[in-house]
């Protein structure tokens, strides 16, 4: 009975450490990316080491302790995000930008073929 309890505790702690390690990597990458955008004049990795490392480690530690909730919730979130964000309908801005890109490409192709400024009918180009 005691051996089983110790094995269960060892398994829980191992999963907690793995979860904390993964959580730390995710949090570290997120903070460094934000630092790069906010403080372009400093090295983002060095700034993370000075200011963000303890926050990332604490957050990762909490994720690790709560791994039976965090891990399934994270996987559910990732699956839900894939379903929700997959190919949303285009906004009017996106449709207008796409139309502009297509018009520019058509003009470019017409110019390269020498068709710019001439109109076409069923029998071919009109003078």
Backbone as ProteinMPNN parsed JSONL, in Angstrom:
{"seq_chain_A": "XXXXXXXXXXXXXXXXXXXXXXXXXXXXXXXXXXXXXXXXXXXXXXXXXXXXXXXXXXXXXXXXXXXXXXXXXXXXXXXXXXXXXXXXXXXXXXXXXXXXXXXXXXXXXXXXXXXXXXXXXXXXXXX", "coords_chain_A": {"N_chain_A": [[0.833, -1.195, 0.0], [1.898, 1.259, 0.872], [4.013, 1.423, -0.908], [2.683, 1.644, -3.338], [1.429, 4.12, -2.966], [3.667, 5.787, -2.77], [4.708, 5.406, -5.336], [2.645, 6.511, -6.853], [2.788, 9.182, -5.962], [5.374, 9.793, -6.862], [4.969, 9.571, -9.619], [3.099, 11.639, -9.993], [4.664, 13.891, -9.265], [6.674, 13.717, -11.205], [5.189, 14.14, -13.567], [4.347, 16.702, -12.937], [6.781, 18.127, -12.966], [7.525, 17.83, -15.668], [5.367, 19.116, -16.922], [5.706, 21.679, -15.827], [8.174, 22.345, -16.939], [7.59, 22.438, -19.705], [5.628, 24.426, -19.633], [7.187, 26.569, -18.709], [8.901, 26.958, -20.899], [7.063, 27.787, -22.871], [6.023, 30.124, -21.687], [8.376, 31.614, -21.398], [9.14, 32.034, -24.087], [6.953, 33.579, -24.912], [7.171, 35.889, -23.275], [9.709, 36.886, -24.032], [9.225, 37.495, -26.703], [7.319, 39.537, -26.406], [8.885, 41.406, -25.021], [10.725, 42.015, -26.999], [9.14, 43.425, -28.777], [8.254, 45.574, -27.187], [10.53, 46.83, -26.08], [12.689, 47.719, -28.05], [15.252, 48.669, -28.044], [16.833, 47.191, -26.33], [18.411, 44.027, -25.492], [16.251, 41.37, -25.765], [16.4, 38.836, -24.521], [18.266, 39.137, -22.471], [16.934, 41.081, -20.954], [14.716, 39.576, -20.226], [15.976, 37.701, -18.546], [16.721, 39.354, -16.421], [14.26, 40.461, -15.508], [11.885, 38.965, -16.151], [12.202, 36.247, -15.697], [11.763, 35.092, -13.128], [9.015, 35.407, -12.852], [8.065, 33.836, -14.97], [9.043, 31.339, -14.134], [7.643, 30.984, -11.716], [4.988, 30.947, -12.64], [5.125, 28.668, -14.272], [5.681, 26.75, -12.31], [3.273, 26.75, -10.868], [1.564, 25.877, -12.919], [2.637, 23.332, -13.177], [2.054, 22.132, -10.681], [-0.706, 22.004, -10.856], [-1.209, 20.201, -12.885], [-3.067, 18.035, -13.504], [-5.361, 19.39, -14.167], [-4.533, 21.487, -15.828], [-3.202, 20.371, -18.121], [-5.195, 18.742, -19.59], [-7.018, 20.863, -20.001], [-5.502, 22.657, -21.523], [-5.043, 21.161, -23.893], [-7.699, 20.841, -24.727], [-8.341, 23.534, -25.15], [-6.553, 24.145, -27.295], [-7.555, 22.453, -29.327], [-10.175, 23.452, -29.548], [-9.593, 26.086, -30.332], [-8.46, 25.625, -32.851], [-10.701, 24.681, -34.269], [-12.491, 26.842, -34.007], [-11.102, 29.058, -35.132], [-10.579, 28.353, -37.73], [-10.544, 29.149, -41.05], [-12.22, 31.709, -41.131], [-15.052, 33.788, -42.139], [-14.418, 36.286, -44.637], [-13.705, 39.681, -43.88], [-15.151, 42.901, -44.778], [-12.974, 44.625, -45.244], [-10.865, 42.804, -45.776], [-11.87, 41.576, -48.076], [-11.893, 43.785, -49.849], [-9.145, 44.411, -49.931], [-8.183, 42.066, -51.079], [-9.432, 42.193, -53.59], [-8.156, 44.467, -54.604], [-5.5, 43.515, -54.776], [-5.879, 41.487, -56.689], [-6.748, 43.02, -58.904], [-4.428, 44.559, -59.341], [-2.645, 42.523, -60.043], [-3.859, 41.583, -62.389], [-3.6, 43.884, -64.021], [-0.802, 43.943, -64.17], [-0.279, 41.528, -65.557], [-1.658, 42.043, -67.95], [-0.144, 44.207, -68.933], [2.318, 42.933, -69.301], [1.671, 41.233, -71.366], [1.092, 42.958, -73.344], [-1.474, 43.924, -73.642], [-2.629, 46.047, -72.395], [-4.744, 48.808, -72.279], [-6.118, 48.215, -74.603], [-9.163, 46.877, -75.906], [-11.026, 43.829, -75.886], [-12.912, 41.799, -78.109], [-15.215, 39.265, -79.298], [-13.862, 38.312, -81.546], [-11.213, 38.862, -81.172], [-8.495, 41.223, -80.461], [-9.401, 44.685, -80.522], [-8.687, 47.454, -82.642]], "CA_chain_A": [[0.0, 0.0, 0.0], [2.792, 2.408, 0.953], [4.787, 1.463, -2.151], [1.774, 2.174, -4.362], [1.241, 5.54, -2.692], [4.916, 6.45, -3.151], [4.786, 5.367, -6.797], [1.668, 7.501, -7.323], [3.366, 10.488, -5.673], [6.499, 9.975, -7.783], [4.39, 9.828, -10.938], [2.517, 12.986, -9.973], [5.755, 14.868, -9.265], [7.32, 13.662, -12.521], [4.305, 14.845, -14.501], [4.368, 18.12, -12.562], [8.031, 18.71, -13.461], [7.456, 17.894, -17.136], [4.42, 20.185, -17.244], [6.339, 22.948, -15.481], [9.236, 22.605, -17.93], [6.931, 22.857, -20.945], [5.011, 25.723, -19.355], [8.25, 27.57, -18.639], [9.337, 27.238, -22.268], [6.014, 28.566, -23.541], [5.977, 31.442, -21.053], [9.629, 32.305, -21.733], [9.055, 32.483, -25.479], [5.951, 34.645, -24.987], [7.703, 37.097, -22.652], [10.803, 37.409, -24.867], [8.603, 38.1, -27.882], [6.735, 40.813, -25.981], [9.991, 42.322, -24.716], [11.31, 42.448, -28.274], [8.249, 44.429, -29.345], [8.121, 46.739, -26.31], [11.825, 47.463, -25.805], [13.523, 47.369, -29.196], [16.614, 49.136, -27.837], [17.55, 46.275, -25.436], [18.393, 42.604, -25.823], [15.077, 40.829, -25.079], [16.757, 37.684, -23.69], [18.893, 39.672, -21.253], [15.872, 41.734, -20.177], [13.945, 38.486, -19.624], [16.747, 37.142, -17.426], [16.699, 40.288, -15.294], [12.944, 40.828, -14.984], [10.77, 38.062, -16.386], [12.505, 34.841, -15.439], [11.113, 34.619, -11.902], [7.576, 35.322, -13.122], [7.852, 32.656, -15.809], [9.278, 30.149, -13.317], [6.518, 30.855, -10.776], [3.821, 30.519, -13.414], [5.355, 27.282, -14.668], [5.552, 25.938, -11.106], [1.837, 26.61, -10.601], [1.041, 24.977, -13.955], [3.088, 21.982, -12.857], [1.294, 21.597, -9.55], [-2.104, 21.797, -11.251], [-1.185, 19.53, -14.185], [-4.25, 17.249, -13.873], [-6.354, 20.304, -14.739], [-3.919, 22.322, -16.854], [-2.886, 19.64, -19.352], [-6.402, 18.524, -20.397], [-7.604, 22.15, -20.387], [-4.691, 23.205, -22.605], [-5.335, 20.416, -25.114], [-9.052, 21.202, -25.143], [-8.252, 24.892, -25.699], [-5.902, 24.097, -28.612], [-8.506, 21.856, -30.276], [-11.267, 24.407, -29.749], [-9.071, 27.214, -31.1], [-8.334, 25.195, -34.249], [-12.034, 24.618, -34.862], [-13.102, 28.171, -34.025], [-10.384, 30.007, -35.981], [-10.328, 27.802, -39.066], [-11.154, 29.787, -42.216], [-13.375, 32.559, -40.832], [-15.485, 34.558, -43.305], [-13.623, 37.49, -44.852], [-14.316, 40.956, -43.529], [-15.158, 43.798, -45.94], [-11.611, 45.106, -45.476], [-10.098, 41.736, -46.416], [-12.376, 41.414, -49.45], [-11.424, 44.926, -50.644], [-7.703, 44.248, -50.136], [-8.007, 40.969, -52.04], [-9.827, 42.708, -54.907], [-7.075, 45.346, -55.058], [-4.365, 42.676, -55.181], [-6.231, 40.828, -57.944], [-6.723, 44.039, -59.958], [-3.026, 44.887, -59.619], [-2.055, 41.389, -60.751], [-4.43, 41.586, -63.743], [-2.924, 44.965, -64.753], [0.573, 43.509, -64.418], [-0.304, 40.522, -66.619], [-2.047, 42.709, -69.205], [1.001, 44.98, -69.414], [3.368, 42.038, -69.777], [1.214, 40.651, -72.631], [0.85, 44.039, -74.295], [-2.913, 44.102, -73.816], [-3.077, 47.187, -71.598], [-5.292, 49.918, -73.05], [-6.922, 47.731, -75.721], [-10.309, 46.084, -75.492], [-11.177, 42.575, -76.606], [-14.259, 41.331, -78.431], [-15.214, 37.836, -79.565], [-12.948, 37.992, -82.638], [-9.837, 39.22, -80.842], [-8.303, 42.611, -80.058], [-9.886, 45.775, -81.354], [-7.636, 48.479, -82.812]], "C_chain_A": [[0.877, 1.257, 0.0], [3.603, 2.561, -0.335], [3.939, 2.043, -3.282], [1.56, 3.665, -4.197], [2.488, 6.335, -3.078], [5.091, 6.479, -4.672], [3.833, 6.401, -7.406], [2.2, 8.92, -7.117], [4.538, 10.786, -6.61], [6.003, 10.259, -9.198], [3.802, 11.224, -11.041], [3.61, 14.044, -10.055], [6.502, 14.885, -10.597], [6.485, 14.397, -13.563], [4.28, 16.332, -14.201], [5.627, 18.797, -13.089], [8.029, 18.842, -14.982], [6.518, 19.023, -17.561], [5.014, 21.552, -16.95], [7.413, 23.316, -16.496], [8.637, 23.092, -19.252], [6.287, 24.229, -20.767], [6.032, 26.842, -19.29], [8.728, 27.942, -20.038], [8.334, 28.09, -23.018], [5.986, 29.986, -22.998], [7.223, 32.261, -21.379], [9.58, 32.856, -23.149], [8.073, 33.645, -25.62], [6.512, 35.951, -24.427], [8.812, 37.704, -23.498], [10.241, 38.074, -26.113], [7.983, 39.456, -27.548], [7.832, 41.837, -25.676], [10.62, 42.856, -25.997], [10.462, 43.545, -28.903], [8.205, 45.705, -28.504], [9.413, 47.517, -26.14], [12.805, 47.074, -26.903], [14.983, 47.764, -28.98], [17.445, 48.215, -26.946], [17.481, 44.85, -25.962], [17.233, 41.955, -25.063], [15.396, 39.643, -24.17], [17.387, 38.152, -22.377], [17.859, 40.359, -20.365], [14.984, 40.675, -19.509], [14.672, 37.913, -18.415], [16.685, 38.047, -16.197], [15.321, 40.435, -14.68], [11.874, 39.755, -15.106], [10.979, 36.622, -15.981], [11.784, 34.324, -14.197], [9.605, 34.5, -12.091], [7.264, 34.085, -13.948], [8.039, 31.372, -15.006], [8.135, 29.922, -12.33], [5.265, 30.373, -11.478], [3.951, 29.059, -13.814], [5.214, 26.338, -13.475], [4.082, 25.702, -10.775], [1.17, 25.71, -11.642], [1.406, 23.53, -13.629], [2.314, 21.363, -11.717], [-0.145, 21.251, -9.932], [-2.209, 21.015, -12.558], [-2.41, 18.675, -14.473], [-5.379, 18.109, -14.462], [-5.779, 21.032, -15.944], [-3.722, 21.566, -18.169], [-4.147, 19.333, -20.172], [-7.049, 19.833, -20.864], [-6.828, 22.767, -21.546], [-4.965, 22.482, -23.918], [-6.737, 20.716, -25.625], [-9.062, 22.6, -25.767], [-7.645, 24.876, -27.1], [-6.834, 23.518, -29.671], [-9.649, 22.823, -30.582], [-10.796, 25.589, -30.581], [-8.909, 26.841, -32.571], [-9.689, 25.176, -34.944], [-12.625, 26.016, -35.022], [-12.433, 29.082, -35.049], [-10.13, 29.506, -37.396], [-11.179, 28.505, -40.107], [-12.392, 30.618, -41.868], [-13.817, 33.303, -42.092], [-14.673, 35.852, -43.409], [-14.415, 38.729, -44.442], [-14.362, 41.83, -44.786], [-13.765, 44.339, -46.261], [-10.782, 44.057, -46.21], [-10.553, 41.501, -47.845], [-11.886, 42.543, -50.349], [-9.927, 44.802, -50.93], [-7.422, 43.142, -51.15], [-8.354, 41.439, -53.449], [-8.746, 43.633, -55.458], [-5.868, 44.552, -55.522], [-4.644, 41.98, -56.517], [-6.214, 41.812, -59.105], [-5.296, 44.413, -60.328], [-2.356, 43.763, -60.396], [-2.574, 41.318, -62.186], [-3.771, 42.671, -64.586], [-1.5, 44.564, -65.117], [0.627, 42.488, -65.557], [-0.695, 41.134, -67.965], [-0.889, 43.493, -69.793], [2.087, 44.058, -69.96], [2.986, 41.381, -71.103], [0.951, 41.704, -73.698], [-0.623, 44.293, -74.544], [-3.436, 45.345, -73.109], [-3.561, 48.299, -72.519], [-6.111, 49.487, -74.244], [-8.075, 46.91, -75.175], [-10.409, 44.856, -76.372], [-12.646, 42.36, -76.939], [-14.161, 39.85, -78.762], [-14.195, 37.421, -80.624], [-11.493, 38.326, -82.342], [-9.735, 40.691, -80.477], [-8.869, 43.602, -81.053], [-8.808, 46.814, -81.473], [-7.934, 49.732, -82.001]], "O_chain_A": [[0.639, 2.195, -0.762], [3.85, 3.674, -0.797], [4.426, 2.838, -4.086], [1.513, 4.398, -5.184], [2.386, 7.424, -3.644], [5.568, 7.469, -5.225], [4.187, 7.085, -8.367], [2.074, 9.764, -8.004], [4.674, 11.909, -7.097], [6.567, 11.102, -9.895], [3.98, 11.91, -12.047], [3.496, 14.992, -10.831], [6.916, 15.946, -11.064], [7.014, 15.183, -14.349], [4.199, 17.145, -15.122], [5.56, 19.913, -13.603], [8.48, 19.853, -15.52], [6.843, 19.797, -18.461], [4.846, 22.484, -17.736], [7.542, 24.483, -16.868], [9.129, 24.053, -19.843], [6.388, 25.089, -21.643], [5.773, 27.947, -19.765], [8.937, 29.12, -20.327], [8.717, 29.02, -23.728], [5.931, 30.946, -23.768], [7.133, 33.466, -21.61], [9.936, 34.011, -23.384], [8.334, 34.59, -26.364], [6.346, 37.007, -25.039], [8.854, 38.923, -23.667], [10.741, 39.118, -26.533], [8.109, 40.409, -28.317], [7.709, 43.006, -26.041], [11.005, 44.024, -26.063], [10.994, 44.486, -29.493], [8.126, 46.802, -29.056], [9.388, 48.745, -26.065], [13.652, 46.201, -26.708], [15.864, 47.245, -29.665], [18.649, 48.429, -26.812], [16.614, 44.508, -26.767], [17.225, 41.982, -23.832], [14.733, 39.46, -23.149], [17.078, 37.626, -21.308], [17.911, 40.225, -19.143], [14.551, 40.851, -18.37], [14.058, 37.667, -17.378], [16.606, 37.563, -15.068], [15.202, 40.526, -13.458], [11.022, 39.65, -14.224], [10.022, 35.85, -15.927], [11.247, 33.217, -14.218], [8.984, 33.588, -11.547], [6.306, 33.367, -13.66], [7.279, 30.419, -15.177], [7.707, 28.785, -12.132], [4.561, 29.496, -10.978], [2.991, 28.296, -13.706], [4.68, 25.239, -13.62], [3.69, 24.585, -10.439], [0.322, 24.884, -11.305], [0.59, 22.622, -13.784], [1.953, 20.187, -11.778], [-0.727, 20.312, -9.389], [-3.203, 21.15, -13.271], [-2.786, 18.588, -15.642], [-6.245, 17.599, -15.172], [-6.451, 21.18, -16.964], [-4.054, 22.093, -19.23], [-4.167, 19.641, -21.363], [-7.564, 19.912, -21.979], [-7.428, 23.338, -22.456], [-5.106, 23.129, -24.956], [-6.942, 20.833, -26.833], [-9.712, 22.824, -26.788], [-8.168, 25.529, -28.003], [-6.898, 24.032, -30.788], [-10.039, 22.989, -31.738], [-11.53, 26.053, -31.454], [-9.192, 27.658, -33.447], [-9.805, 25.612, -36.089], [-13.196, 26.332, -36.065], [-13.122, 29.808, -35.766], [-9.503, 30.213, -38.185], [-12.407, 28.457, -40.043], [-13.501, 30.264, -42.27], [-13.028, 33.437, -43.028], [-14.29, 36.438, -42.396], [-15.629, 38.806, -44.634], [-13.677, 41.528, -45.763], [-13.417, 44.494, -47.432], [-10.073, 44.383, -47.161], [-9.732, 41.256, -48.729], [-11.502, 42.295, -51.492], [-9.489, 45.06, -52.051], [-6.524, 43.272, -51.982], [-7.643, 41.116, -54.401], [-8.448, 43.591, -56.651], [-5.271, 44.875, -56.549], [-3.763, 41.89, -57.372], [-5.72, 41.482, -60.183], [-4.986, 44.569, -61.509], [-1.578, 44.024, -61.314], [-1.808, 41.023, -63.103], [-3.417, 42.424, -65.739], [-1.044, 44.812, -66.233], [1.491, 42.58, -66.429], [-0.127, 40.781, -68.999], [-0.664, 43.461, -71.003], [2.709, 44.371, -70.975], [3.863, 41.009, -71.883], [0.621, 41.368, -74.836], [-0.977, 44.839, -75.589], [-4.621, 45.654, -73.235], [-2.849, 48.688, -73.444], [-6.759, 50.333, -74.861], [-7.971, 46.317, -74.102], [-9.915, 44.86, -77.5], [-13.523, 42.698, -76.145], [-13.119, 39.238, -78.527], [-13.713, 36.289, -80.6], [-10.625, 38.094, -83.184], [-10.746, 41.342, -80.213], [-8.823, 43.39, -82.265], [-8.074, 47.052, -80.513], [-7.156, 50.686, -82.03]]}, "name": "protein", "num_of_chains": 1, "seq": "XXXXXXXXXXXXXXXXXXXXXXXXXXXXXXXXXXXXXXXXXXXXXXXXXXXXXXXXXXXXXXXXXXXXXXXXXXXXXXXXXXXXXXXXXXXXXXXXXXXXXXXXXXXXXXXXXXXXXXXXXXXXXXX"}
